Amino acid sequence: MAHDVVDGVLAALADPTRRQLLDLLAAHGQATATTLAGGLPVSRQAIVKHLTVLDSAGLVGSVKIGREVRYAVRSEALDATARWMTSLAADWDRRLAKIKRLAEADEQD
């Protein structure tokens, strides 16, 4: 269900460290937890836990190459969340436009 995806994405993105990890992965394309830990003030073990949350939300994927696990951003869940947010914004724009029309009509009476 789309709402489950959105809920998972929003929960995962609520943490600033996870948002930083996504930024780093977007900049690197692919990176290991060790590489990512070098760019943040947290341990490699904490990075792995954050990556697990991001993976569960569908925001990152991983591939094992030899003994390394490389992570990369996956856009599908983020795209679904962006579509939901766009739809929500459009609904609010329609509601506000209706309120404006009603207020303007009331002023003319």
ABEGO torsion letter per residue (X at the ends): XAAAAAAAAAAAAABAAAAAAAAAAAAAGBBBAAAAAAABABBAAAAAAAAAAAAAAGABBBBBBEABBBBBBBAAAAAAAAAAAAAAAAAAAAAAAAAAAAAAAAAAX
